[in-house]
Amino acid sequence: MLEVAHLTRTFGQLTAVDDVSFTVPDGKMIGFVGGNGAGKTTTMRMIMGLLAPDSGQVTWNRRPITQTDRSRFGYMPEERGLYAKQPIVRQLIYLAELKGISRDAAAVEASGLMARFGLGDRLKDKLEKLSLGNQQRVQIAAAVMANPIGLILDEPFSGLDPKAVDEMAGLLSERAALGVPVLFSSHQLDLIDRLCDGLVILADGRVVAAGTRDELESRGTDRHRLVTDAAADWVRELPGLKVIEVSGGTAVFEIVVPGAEHELLAQALQRGRVIEFAPVRTTLSEIYREVTA
């Protein structure tokens, strides 16, 4: 389990990361969300030991993380770190050897990953000969080589087409299923919503929300939707409701006074057929906008 406790980092007068704390449990995928300059990359660099925090600490399995621990992590930095003019297979094998596995085992793993990504015939090519999307595939392969004990990935899905996104999502889900804690940042909120067990939202260097999707949803406004086969303008006149929107036979509203929904449903049934009456699932984008406003 990876834990971040009260990390703070300043650059001159700028506080880039301000008392940030969160946990990435074993076998869970945690999405790291925030606008540009929110502090995500700086936090990840401190986790990996590339930047020293001004205060706070990173722990691994409830003890201070060591350089040995970090050497067994898979890390994908914001600024990609592979060499454009070196053959792909040579780089993957070298990086895996740094993590302690043999050259032969590394060659087998590199070949398998590249085949999985449709690049089995490009192993001896220089990285610069690949498209940007395929270079991204190689970057992710480099991060997951040698059975990492944790994964820290900065925008791993950036620039990938939908097919490649599904490939990478499947790979990360497999690693999480093996018990590996996965932390990745992304601006693609729909992707985080689909993949992650929980998320951490940063704004101006601080954690403004963290938890599972259900936990974050519970912080928001409880909305419901009524869909009928008749015009629903009459809903605006009912007490105990805050009507958000009415369009034709559809009304979206908040229940201000508990029990007001019973009168709403009774009147709807008197006026026609009720097609739907259900809570509205808050989108991750709405949650994000609300907590970062």
C-alpha atoms as one frame of an Amber mdcrd trajectory, in Angstrom:
protein
   0.000   0.000   0.000   1.261   3.427  -0.972   0.518   6.350   1.339   1.210
  10.033   0.856   1.106  12.065   4.058   1.125  15.868   4.217   3.437  16.391
   1.237   4.347  20.023   0.631   6.656  21.456  -1.994   7.390  25.071  -2.835
   9.299  26.692  -5.680  10.276  30.153  -4.525   7.035  31.946  -3.654   4.886
  29.300  -5.345   3.423  26.479  -3.262   2.995  23.773  -5.905   1.869  21.030
  -3.491   0.210  22.028  -0.230  -0.267  19.413   2.534  -1.364  16.628   0.173
  -2.409  13.279   1.692  -4.023  10.209   0.117  -3.718   6.413  -0.077  -3.382
   4.007  -2.998  -4.424   0.582  -1.638  -3.050  -2.678  -2.981  -4.911  -3.877
  -6.041  -6.734  -0.581  -6.588  -6.601   1.915  -9.428  -6.720   5.519  -8.236
  -7.279   8.373 -10.661  -5.343  11.579 -10.023  -7.347  14.507 -11.352  -6.735
  18.224 -11.569  -6.238  21.078 -13.986  -2.909  22.135 -15.399  -0.692  23.352
 -12.559  -2.786  21.625  -9.880   0.270  19.758  -8.500  -0.199  16.248  -9.895
   3.170  15.893 -11.619   5.069  17.432  -8.702   3.371  14.999  -6.310   4.262
  12.034  -8.513   7.869  13.163  -8.732   8.042  13.320  -4.945   6.567   9.824
  -4.672   9.309   8.576  -6.985  12.056  10.467  -5.168  12.856  12.772  -8.091
  11.952  15.782  -5.969  12.429  16.126  -2.228   9.388  17.390  -0.311   9.718
  20.410   1.934   7.660  18.456   4.457   5.597  15.300   4.679   6.497  11.758
   3.713   5.737   8.849   1.416   5.293   5.401   2.954   5.195   1.928   1.433
   3.511  -0.836   3.403   3.327   1.499   6.427   7.033   2.312   6.570   9.065
   5.095   4.946   9.598   4.293   1.299  13.170   3.462   0.293  15.099   3.863
  -2.928  15.043   0.081  -3.252  11.246   0.168  -3.142  11.134   2.914  -5.750
  13.472   1.010  -8.056  10.816  -1.703  -8.284   8.020   0.719  -9.191   6.880
   1.238 -12.750   7.012   4.960 -13.506   5.852   6.851 -16.568   6.910  10.498
 -16.312   5.214  13.501 -17.852   8.263  14.025 -20.056   8.758  10.662 -21.711
  12.149   9.152 -20.958  12.989   6.715 -23.748  15.681   7.320 -26.345  14.436
   8.199 -29.818  17.445   6.782 -31.694  17.797   3.490 -29.797  16.117   0.205
 -30.804  12.958  -0.501 -28.823  13.927  -3.961 -27.619  17.334  -2.820 -26.385
  15.751  -0.112 -24.244  13.068  -2.361 -22.789  15.591  -5.044 -21.876  17.962
  -2.519 -20.314  15.229  -0.937 -18.187  14.039  -4.352 -17.012  17.597  -5.369
 -16.103  17.838  -2.263 -13.923  14.895  -3.693 -11.988  16.757  -6.937 -11.376
  15.536  -9.441 -13.938  17.774 -11.355 -16.328  18.398 -10.349 -19.919  16.711
 -13.492 -21.235  13.606 -12.975 -19.089  13.478  -9.325 -20.106  13.698 -10.235
 -23.790  10.796 -12.658 -23.466   8.656 -10.112 -21.623   9.467  -7.308 -24.067
   8.588  -9.531 -27.015   5.289 -10.542 -25.408   4.243  -6.984 -24.588   5.102
  -5.665 -28.029   3.180  -8.512 -29.648   0.207  -7.730 -27.439   0.291  -4.118
 -28.630   0.578  -5.094 -32.276   4.248  -4.115 -32.449   5.836  -7.537 -32.454
   7.525  -6.885 -35.791   8.928  -3.504 -34.689  11.151  -4.618 -31.815  14.376
  -3.770 -33.611  13.125  -0.422 -34.910  14.353   2.807 -33.387  11.715   4.521
 -31.279  11.636   7.591 -33.546  10.321   5.457 -36.425   7.056   4.790 -34.590
   3.979   6.991 -34.583   3.364   9.010 -31.431   0.613   6.615 -30.375   2.894
   3.611 -30.783   5.677   5.403 -28.908   3.196   5.806 -26.083   2.561   2.055
 -26.152   6.283   1.448 -25.748   6.441   3.925 -22.848   3.705   2.048 -21.017
   5.393  -1.276 -21.761   8.580   0.096 -20.208   6.655   1.041 -17.061   5.075
  -2.389 -16.584   8.165  -4.470 -17.374   9.686  -6.652 -14.641   6.550  -7.071
 -12.516   6.548  -3.705 -10.727   5.261  -3.594  -7.159   3.504  -0.276  -7.835
   2.647   1.859 -10.859   2.878   5.658 -11.011   1.768   6.902 -14.424   1.557
  10.544 -15.502  -0.997  10.908 -18.311  -0.506   7.379 -19.702  -3.491   7.633
 -22.067  -2.508  10.928 -23.665  -2.507  10.716 -27.449  -3.857   7.175 -27.666
  -6.637   6.176 -30.049  -9.694   4.336 -28.620  -8.288   0.892 -29.468  -5.002
   1.674 -27.735  -6.865   3.090 -24.726  -8.713  -0.207 -24.350  -5.434  -2.135
 -24.640  -3.761  -0.034 -21.962  -6.815  -0.106 -19.709  -6.871  -3.886 -19.904
  -3.180  -4.110 -19.074  -3.467  -1.838 -16.030  -6.559  -3.670 -14.807  -4.625
  -6.941 -14.998  -1.814  -5.481 -12.889  -4.268  -4.183 -10.323  -5.920  -7.615
 -10.187  -2.520  -9.010  -9.182  -2.500  -6.675  -6.163  -0.429  -3.845  -7.627
  -1.483  -0.344  -6.500  -1.915   1.925  -9.536  -1.949   5.729  -9.492  -2.423
   7.518 -12.792  -3.275  11.055 -13.783  -5.534  11.936 -16.667  -7.688  14.741
 -18.008 -10.044  12.121 -19.500 -12.670  12.025 -16.761 -14.839   9.483 -18.570
 -11.890   7.098 -18.633 -11.182   7.559 -14.931 -14.872   7.052 -14.224 -14.772
   3.736 -16.109 -11.500   2.371 -14.737 -10.806   3.645 -11.269 -11.766   2.355
  -7.839 -11.286   5.822  -6.405  -9.962   9.244  -7.251  -8.069  12.152  -5.779
  -8.917  15.638  -7.026  -6.359  18.435  -6.725  -6.854  22.174  -7.135  -4.172
  24.793  -6.492  -1.899  22.178  -4.944  -4.422  20.900  -2.400  -6.656  17.842
  -2.203 -10.210  19.146  -2.547 -11.891  15.725  -2.708 -10.867  12.082  -2.428
 -12.640   8.746  -2.169 -14.639   6.284  -4.191 -17.094   7.513  -6.754 -19.993
   6.696  -4.435 -18.355   8.642  -1.606 -17.872  11.668  -3.835 -21.396  11.378
  -5.197 -22.772  11.489  -1.647 -21.207  14.952  -1.216 -23.174  16.283  -4.142
 -26.766  17.294  -4.602 -29.379  14.529  -4.670 -31.260  14.886  -7.944 -34.080
  12.871  -9.489 -35.627  12.601 -12.930 -39.305  12.175 -13.786 -40.242  11.156
 -17.331 -43.918  11.026 -18.309 -45.909  10.826 -21.548 -47.368  14.303 -20.933
 -45.982  17.800 -20.430 -44.321  18.154 -17.027 -44.502  21.931 -16.494 -46.861
  21.418 -13.553 -43.910  20.088 -11.516 -42.731  23.692 -11.062 -45.782  24.424
  -8.919 -45.271  21.628  -6.386 -43.913  22.580  -2.941 -40.851  20.902  -1.478
 -38.968  20.604  -4.782 -36.281  22.636  -6.492 -36.812  22.188 -10.210 -33.584
  22.232 -12.203 -34.958  21.655 -15.677 -38.210  20.811 -17.455 -38.268  19.744
 -21.084 -41.439  18.258 -22.522 -42.388  15.315 -20.330 -39.059  15.261 -18.471
 -38.324  17.093 -15.213 -35.075  17.081 -13.230 -35.369  18.266  -9.640 -33.937
  18.235  -6.132 -36.004  17.107  -3.154 -35.891  19.991  -0.686 -38.502  18.624
   1.727 -38.324  14.854   2.375 -41.511  13.183   1.211 -42.322  15.755  -1.468
 -41.526  13.137  -4.102 -44.548  11.095  -3.019 -46.957  13.880  -3.947 -45.034
  14.371  -7.193 -45.421  10.725  -8.157 -49.097  10.636  -7.169 -49.888  13.644
  -9.378 -47.817  12.277 -12.241 -49.831   9.038 -12.199 -53.082  11.000 -12.239
 -51.941  12.993 -15.299 -50.687  10.143 -17.453 -48.164   7.325 -17.716 -44.918
   7.456 -15.728 -42.063   6.181 -17.890 -39.238   6.820 -15.432 -38.822   8.038
 -11.875 -35.275   7.571 -10.606 -32.223   9.240  -9.064 -29.908  10.997 -11.511
 -26.351   9.659 -11.509 -24.008  12.605 -11.134 -21.284  12.605 -13.777 -17.665
  12.781 -12.754 -17.374  16.031 -14.686 -20.139  17.536 -12.537 -18.444  16.333
  -9.349 -15.134  17.763 -10.545 -16.633  21.153 -11.396 -18.430  21.311  -8.059
 -15.401  20.554  -5.853 -12.993  22.760  -7.835 -15.293  25.768  -8.202
